[in-house]
Amino acid sequence: MGNGYTWQCKKCNYLFQAYTGIGFLFPQVYRETIDKANNGELGPGLEIFFKEHKDGAIDASNTVLCCEDCGALRNEMDLTMYVPKKELPEKLNYVMSGDLEEFYMEYSKYPHKCEECGGNMQVVKDKSKIVCPTCKILLEIFENYCGTNDMDYNDFQQEIREITSVQDLVDTFVIAHNTVGCISDLVYDYEEGSDKYKNTLETVEQWEKIEEELEKRTISKAQEEKLLDVRKLNSGTMKQIERFMAKYGYRDAGGWWIKKDQYV
């Protein structure tokens, strides 16, 4: 499914965050993207492609783009165009990466343009080779553990009920916290008051309730273990539980909880 990542420059502290892959709303997102393409909202290239290839498909997964000229980074859909290798066994309502590999072949890259300089942007294939746009040195990368994209609200509630140790609690809290970070902006993709807006907002609010419940339990455990710091003015709870989280293997990375020793 999908994952969130953060890249940071050791020299200038430049920070870049991106969500790659697909999320739990992918079927809906794919169909909406196809509609935009057919309406010309994604440029003439995709509109013409689907007029000429009724059975065509696109890679609607999120990826990292890098400008060939200035090195600017952006997190957007891939949008590479594909045509079937042969006649499809059935019509697909949405096409995932596995379908693209099995049933399709690449037709054309989408012409992403840099918002900074107007240069061409290319999909970054190796996440470990991303360079700071300013310092031109490799960025440090760590995973943000958006681990619930294939798990719904009820499934995760069951995960909470099965917590048997402090480590289980901390691990589950990290997943919930980072998932909220990954999905909280999805509501802005839809017109306020629309059915899609309301449904997405409901999903986000469900995960926020989960995070709030787990955060309270985590803070309580930190207090029990005398590892809860005094909350300072204009600082959130992450600073309060930083020492506690470190004990169980996590550190704060720009608002995300990541494993102290996990780099990819």
Phi, psi and chi 1 to 4 in degrees:
 res  aa     phi    psi   chi1   chi2   chi3   chi4
   1 MET       - -124.7  -59.4  -62.7  -78.4      -
   2 GLY  -123.7  164.3      -      -      -      -
   3 ASN  -145.8  151.7  -85.6  -58.3      -      -
   4 GLY  -100.0  144.5      -      -      -      -
   5 TYR  -134.4  152.8  -64.7   90.8      -      -
   6 THR  -126.3  135.2  -63.0      -      -      -
   7 TRP  -116.2  139.3  -70.1  -98.5      -      -
   8 GLN  -138.5  139.4 -171.4  166.0   21.8      -
   9 CYS   -88.1  126.3  179.4      -      -      -
  10 LYS   -69.1  -22.1  -67.8 -179.0  179.4  179.2
  11 LYS   -88.0  -49.7 -173.8  175.4 -179.7 -179.7
  12 CYS  -112.8   -0.9   70.8      -      -      -
  13 ASN    67.3   17.0  -72.7  -35.9      -      -
  14 TYR   -54.4  136.5  166.5   78.9      -      -
  15 LEU  -125.2  130.8 -159.2   68.2      -      -
  16 PHE  -132.6  127.0  175.1   68.7      -      -
  17 GLN  -119.5  142.4  -65.1  178.0  -33.1      -
  18 ALA  -149.7  150.7      -      -      -      -
  19 TYR  -110.9  123.6  176.0   77.5      -      -
  20 THR  -115.5  157.5   63.2      -      -      -
  21 GLY    88.2 -145.5      -      -      -      -
  22 ILE  -130.8  161.4   62.3  175.3      -      -
  23 GLY  -116.0 -175.5      -      -      -      -
  24 PHE   -69.8  -14.2   58.2   90.0      -      -
  25 LEU   -95.6   14.4  -66.3  175.8      -      -
  26 PHE   -56.0  -46.8 -179.1   74.8      -      -
  27 PRO   -53.7  -43.9  -27.2   37.5      -      -
  28 GLN   -66.9  -44.0  176.0 -178.9  -41.1      -
  29 VAL   -62.0  -42.1  169.5      -      -      -
  30 TYR   -61.3  -49.3 -174.3   87.9      -      -
  31 ARG   -63.1  -38.9  -69.4 -170.5  -70.4  -91.1
  32 GLU   -66.6  -36.6  -69.7  173.4   -7.5      -
  33 THR   -66.9  -39.3  -55.2      -      -      -
  34 ILE   -61.8  -42.7  -64.7  -63.7      -      -
  35 ASP   -60.5  -43.4  -71.2  -18.3      -      -
  36 LYS   -62.7  -40.6  -71.2  179.8 -179.8  178.7
  37 ALA   -62.7  -45.1      -      -      -      -
  38 ASN   -66.6  -27.6  -74.6  -37.0      -      -
  39 ASN   -86.7   -0.5  -67.1  -26.3      -      -
  40 GLY    83.1    8.4      -      -      -      -
  41 GLU   -73.7  -16.7  -64.8  177.1   44.7      -
  42 LEU  -108.8   19.7  -59.7  177.6      -      -
  43 GLY   101.5  160.1      -      -      -      -
  44 PRO   -66.3  -28.4   23.9  -34.3      -      -
  45 GLY   -60.2  -48.8      -      -      -      -
  46 LEU   -71.0  -35.5  -88.2  178.6      -      -
  47 GLU   -62.9  -45.1 -175.8  179.0   13.5      -
  48 ILE   -66.3  -40.2  -66.7  170.7      -      -
  49 PHE   -56.4  -47.8  169.2   72.3      -      -
  50 PHE   -75.3  -22.1  -80.4  112.8      -      -
  51 LYS   -71.0  -37.1  -76.8 -178.3  178.6  178.1
  52 GLU   -86.4  -23.4  -64.1  178.3  -11.0      -
  53 HIS  -130.5   85.2  -57.2  -82.8      -      -
  54 LYS   -61.7  -25.6  -59.1  -64.3 -175.5 -177.1
  55 ASP  -101.8   16.7   53.1   -0.4      -      -
  56 GLY   -71.7  168.5      -      -      -      -
  57 ALA  -144.9  166.1      -      -      -      -
  58 ILE  -131.9  158.9   56.2  171.1      -      -
  59 ASP   -87.8  103.8 -176.2  -12.4      -      -
  60 ALA   -97.1   17.2      -      -      -      -
  61 SER   -78.1  154.5   63.6      -      -      -
  62 ASN   -80.9  144.2  -65.3  -58.1      -      -
  63 THR  -147.3  177.7 -169.2      -      -      -
  64 VAL  -105.1  131.7  176.3      -      -      -
  65 LEU  -112.2  144.8  -56.8  171.7      -      -
  66 CYS  -131.1  132.8 -179.5      -      -      -
  67 CYS   -72.4  132.0  178.0      -      -      -
  68 GLU   -67.2  -24.4  -66.3  178.3  -26.3      -
  69 ASP   -95.6  -56.6  -63.5  -30.7      -      -
  70 CYS  -102.3   -9.9   70.7      -      -      -
  71 GLY    82.4    6.2      -      -      -      -
  72 ALA   -59.9  146.5      -      -      -      -
  73 LEU  -112.3  147.6  -60.2  170.5      -      -
  74 ARG  -149.7  150.0 -153.1  160.4   75.6 -130.8
  75 ASN  -111.4  108.3 -176.9 -156.0      -      -
  76 GLU  -145.5  176.7  -72.1 -170.0    0.9      -
  77 MET   -67.4  147.8  -82.4 -171.3 -169.3      -
  78 ASP   -64.8  -57.0 -174.6  -46.8      -      -
  79 LEU    67.8   15.7  -63.2  179.1      -      -
  80 THR   -59.3  139.8  -63.7      -      -      -
  81 MET   -94.2  141.9  -68.4  158.8  -95.4      -
  82 TYR  -133.9  150.8  -69.6   81.5      -      -
  83 VAL  -124.0  153.6  -67.8      -      -      -
  84 PRO   -63.7  144.4  -21.2   33.3      -      -
  85 LYS   -69.8  -35.2  -64.3  176.6 -177.3  177.1
  86 LYS  -154.3 -177.8   55.1 -175.4  178.8 -179.8
  87 GLU   -60.3  131.1 -173.6  175.0  -10.4      -
  88 LEU   -72.1  143.3  -64.2  172.8      -      -
  89 PRO   -65.0  -28.1   22.5  -33.0      -      -
  90 GLU  -160.9  160.2   60.6  179.6  -39.2      -
  91 LYS   -73.7  130.1 -178.9  175.7  175.3   58.1
  92 LEU   -98.6  130.7  -58.4  174.6      -      -
  93 ASN   -73.5  -29.1  -68.8  -36.7      -      -
  94 TYR  -150.4  153.7   58.6   91.7      -      -
  95 VAL  -121.6  119.2 -179.6      -      -      -
  96 MET   -97.4  173.5  -59.5  176.2   68.6      -
  97 SER   -58.6  -39.0   58.4      -      -      -
  98 GLY   -62.6  -37.1      -      -      -      -
  99 ASP   -66.3  -41.3  -59.6  -40.4      -      -
 100 LEU   -61.0  -41.7  -68.3  174.3      -      -
 101 GLU   -67.8  -38.8  -67.5  174.2    6.6      -
 102 GLU   -83.6  -40.7 -175.6  173.7   -3.2      -
 103 PHE  -111.2  -11.5  -58.7  115.2      -      -
 104 TYR  -125.5  163.8  -66.1   83.9      -      -
 105 MET  -130.8  150.1   58.8 -176.9  178.1      -
 106 GLU   -65.4  135.7 -174.9  176.1  -44.5      -
 107 TYR  -105.0  -48.6  176.4   82.8      -      -
 108 SER  -163.3  147.0  178.9      -      -      -
 109 LYS   -76.7  149.6  -59.1  -75.2 -171.8 -171.4
 110 TYR   -79.9  135.5 -177.7   82.0      -      -
 111 PRO   -81.4   76.5   31.1  -35.6      -      -
 112 HIS   -68.2  136.5  -67.7  -78.6      -      -
 113 LYS  -117.5  142.1  -69.6  -66.1 -177.9 -179.0
 114 CYS   -73.0  131.5  178.1      -      -      -
 115 GLU   -76.1  -18.1  -64.5  176.6  -10.4      -
 116 GLU   -82.8  -48.2  -58.1  -65.3  -32.2      -
 117 CYS  -127.0   -5.7   71.6      -      -      -
 118 GLY    84.6    3.3      -      -      -      -
 119 GLY   -74.0  173.0      -      -      -      -
 120 ASN   -78.2  140.7  -65.4  -38.3      -      -
 121 MET  -112.5  139.8  -59.3 -163.8   83.6      -
 122 GLN  -117.6  150.3  -61.0  -64.7  -29.5      -
 123 VAL   -68.4  132.2  172.2      -      -      -
 124 VAL   -83.3  117.6  175.7      -      -      -
 125 LYS   -82.6  -36.2  -62.7  -63.6 -175.7 -177.8
 126 ASP  -112.1  106.9 -171.5  -16.5      -      -
 127 LYS   -65.1  -20.0  -67.2 -172.1  -70.7  -67.7
 128 SER   -83.7   -3.9   67.3      -      -      -
 129 LYS  -110.8   18.5  -57.5  -64.3 -176.0 -175.7
 130 ILE   -78.1  134.6  -64.5  179.8      -      -
 131 VAL  -109.8  144.9  172.8      -      -      -
 132 CYS   -62.3  127.8  175.3      -      -      -
 133 PRO   -60.0  -27.1  -22.9   34.5      -      -
 134 THR   -94.5  -52.2  -57.7      -      -      -
 135 CYS   -86.2  -17.5  -55.6      -      -      -
 136 LYS    61.6   32.0  -53.6  -56.5  179.3 -173.9
 137 ILE  -117.0  158.7   62.0  173.5      -      -
 138 LEU   -60.8  137.0  -75.2  176.2      -      -
 139 LEU   -85.6  145.4  -63.3  174.9      -      -
 140 GLU   -76.6  138.0 -172.8  176.8   33.9      -
 141 ILE  -126.5  140.4  173.1  176.6      -      -
 142 PHE  -145.3  153.1   40.0   85.2      -      -
 143 GLU   -87.6  141.8 -166.9  171.6   -0.7      -
 144 ASN   -95.0    1.7  -66.1  -23.4      -      -
 145 TYR    57.4   52.9  -60.4   96.3      -      -
 146 CYS   -82.6   76.9  -66.6      -      -      -
 147 GLY   -95.8   12.0      -      -      -      -
 148 THR  -114.9   15.9   60.0      -      -      -
 149 ASN   -62.7  -24.7  -63.4  -57.4      -      -
 150 ASP  -106.3   18.9   55.2   -7.3      -      -
 151 MET  -129.0  129.9 -177.3 -176.2  -62.5      -
 152 ASP   -89.8  179.0   68.1   17.8      -      -
 153 TYR   -57.7  -46.5  174.4   78.3      -      -
 154 ASN   -66.1  -38.8  -66.7  -37.0      -      -
 155 ASP   -60.5  -42.8  -70.8  -23.7      -      -
 156 PHE   -72.0  -31.4 -159.3   69.8      -      -
 157 GLN   -60.1  -37.8  -74.1  -76.8   31.0      -
 158 GLN   -64.9  -39.2 -178.9   60.8   35.7      -
 159 GLU   -58.4  -40.3  -69.7  -75.4  -45.5      -
 160 ILE   -65.0  -41.6  -65.9  172.7      -      -
 161 ARG   -65.5  -23.2  -73.7 -168.7  -72.1  -89.4
 162 GLU   -92.3    6.0  -66.7  174.3   -2.4      -
 163 ILE   -64.7  126.6  -69.0  173.5      -      -
 164 THR  -123.7   -6.3   58.2      -      -      -
 165 SER  -144.9  166.4   67.6      -      -      -
 166 VAL   -63.0  -39.0  178.0      -      -      -
 167 GLN   -62.7  -40.6 -172.4   66.8   62.0      -
 168 ASP   -59.2  -43.7  -72.8  -14.8      -      -
 169 LEU   -61.0  -47.9  170.1   62.2      -      -
 170 VAL   -64.1  -45.0  171.8      -      -      -
 171 ASP   -61.0  -41.7  -67.9  -18.3      -      -
 172 THR   -69.8  -39.6  -52.1      -      -      -
 173 PHE   -60.7  -42.2  165.6   61.2      -      -
 174 VAL   -60.3  -44.6  165.5      -      -      -
 175 ILE   -61.4  -45.9  -68.5  173.9      -      -
 176 ALA   -64.3  -45.7      -      -      -      -
 177 HIS   -59.7  -47.5  173.9   86.1      -      -
 178 ASN   -72.8  -30.5  -70.9  -15.9      -      -
 179 THR   -65.6  -43.2  -64.5      -      -      -
 180 VAL   -58.8  -40.5  169.3      -      -      -
 181 GLY   -61.9  -34.5      -      -      -      -
 182 CYS   -75.5  -36.5  -75.1      -      -      -
 183 ILE  -104.2   -8.8   70.0  172.6      -      -
 184 SER   -64.6  -24.7   57.9      -      -      -
 185 ASP   -87.2   -4.4  -73.7  -19.5      -      -
 186 LEU   -61.5  -30.3  -70.1  174.8      -      -
 187 VAL   -62.2  -26.2  -68.4      -      -      -
 188 TYR   -76.1   -4.5  -59.2  113.7      -      -
 189 ASP   -79.4  -10.1  -68.4  -19.9      -      -
 190 TYR  -125.8  157.1  -51.8  109.2      -      -
 191 GLU   -67.0  130.4 -178.0  179.8   -7.6      -
 192 GLU   -58.2  131.4 -173.2  171.8   -4.3      -
 193 GLY    94.5  -14.7      -      -      -      -
 194 SER   -72.4  162.9   66.7      -      -      -
 195 ASP   -60.5  -40.3  -71.6  -19.3      -      -
 196 LYS   -65.8  -39.0  -68.9  173.2 -177.3  175.5
 197 TYR   -62.2  -46.7  177.6   92.1      -      -
 198 LYS   -64.6  -43.4  -68.3  176.2 -178.3  176.4
 199 ASN   -64.5  -42.4  -68.4  -22.6      -      -
 200 THR   -68.4  -40.3  -54.8      -      -      -
 201 LEU   -61.9  -39.1 -178.0   61.4      -      -
 202 GLU   -62.5  -41.7 -178.4 -179.5   -4.1      -
 203 THR   -62.9  -46.6  -61.0      -      -      -
 204 VAL   -60.8  -44.5  171.8      -      -      -
 205 GLU   -64.1  -34.6  -71.5  175.5  -16.3      -
 206 GLN   -61.4  -45.3  -74.6  177.8  -27.5      -
 207 TRP   -69.2  -33.6  -76.9  106.2      -      -
 208 GLU   -64.9  -36.4  -72.9  176.6  -20.7      -
 209 LYS   -65.7  -40.7  -72.3  178.6 -178.5  177.2
 210 ILE   -60.8  -47.5  -72.7  178.3      -      -
 211 GLU   -60.8  -43.6 -178.9 -161.3   17.0      -
 212 GLU   -60.9  -43.8 -176.5  179.0   -5.5      -
 213 GLU   -62.0  -46.5  174.2 -169.2  -20.9      -
 214 LEU   -69.7  -34.0  -69.2  169.3      -      -
 215 GLU   -64.2  -42.2 -176.5 -179.2   65.3      -
 216 LYS   -61.0  -42.6  -73.1  178.7 -179.8  177.7
 217 ARG   -67.5  -37.3  -69.0  172.8   62.6  178.2
 218 THR   -67.4  -43.6  -59.3      -      -      -
 219 ILE   -62.1  -40.1  -71.2  173.6      -      -
 220 SER   -61.5  -42.7  177.5      -      -      -
 221 LYS   -66.4  -39.1  -74.9  -65.9  179.9 -176.7
 222 ALA   -61.6  -39.2      -      -      -      -
 223 GLN   -66.5  -42.1 -168.2  168.5   25.5      -
 224 GLU   -59.2  -38.5  -76.2  179.8   20.6      -
 225 GLU   -90.3    8.4  -62.5 -173.4   16.1      -
 226 LYS    57.3   39.0  -63.9 -178.9  170.9   50.1
 227 LEU  -122.8   20.8  -69.5  172.5      -      -
 228 LEU   -99.5  116.7 -178.4   66.4      -      -
 229 ASP   -85.7  160.8  -66.8  -35.8      -      -
 230 VAL   -68.2  134.5  176.4      -      -      -
 231 ARG   -75.6  124.0 -174.8  167.6 -179.5  174.5
 232 LYS   -91.2  161.2  -62.4  178.0 -178.7  178.1
 233 LEU   -58.9  134.3 -174.1   65.1      -      -
 234 ASN    62.7   23.0  -63.4  -35.5      -      -
 235 SER  -125.2  141.5   70.0      -      -      -
 236 GLY   -84.4 -170.5      -      -      -      -
 237 THR   -72.2  -18.1   55.5      -      -      -
 238 MET   -60.1  -39.6  -68.5 -171.3   78.0      -
 239 LYS   -68.8  -33.9  -71.7  -64.6 -179.2 -175.2
 240 GLN   -62.0  -39.4  -88.4 -169.1  -68.0      -
 241 ILE  -105.1   14.8   59.4  175.1      -      -
 242 GLU   -58.8  -44.7 -158.4  163.7   27.1      -
 243 ARG   -67.9  -39.2  -70.7 -170.3  -61.7  132.2
 244 PHE   -62.8  -47.2  173.5   78.1      -      -
 245 MET   -63.4  -36.0  -63.6  -62.8  -74.3      -
 246 ALA   -62.5  -37.3      -      -      -      -
 247 LYS   -59.9  -34.2  176.8 -178.7  176.0  179.8
 248 TYR  -102.3   18.4  -68.6   94.6      -      -
 249 GLY    96.5   14.7      -      -      -      -
 250 TYR  -124.2  156.1  -68.1   94.4      -      -
 251 ARG  -138.4  158.1   63.7 -173.9  175.2   93.6
 252 ASP   -81.4  127.0  176.0    9.3      -      -
 253 ALA  -129.6   83.0      -      -      -      -
 254 GLY    62.9   37.1      -      -      -      -
 255 GLY    98.9   -5.9      -      -      -      -
 256 TRP  -109.1  146.3  -55.1   89.0      -      -
 257 TRP   -92.6  122.7  -71.3  115.9      -      -
 258 ILE  -128.3  157.8   67.7  159.6      -      -
 259 LYS   -66.9  139.7  -74.8 -170.5  174.4  179.1
 260 LYS   -58.7  -34.2  -68.2 -169.6  -66.8 -176.6
 261 ASP  -112.2   14.6   57.8   -8.6      -      -
 262 GLN   -98.6  113.0  174.1  112.6   10.1      -
 263 TYR  -128.8  147.1  -67.2   90.3      -      -
 264 VAL  -129.0      -  -69.0      -      -      -
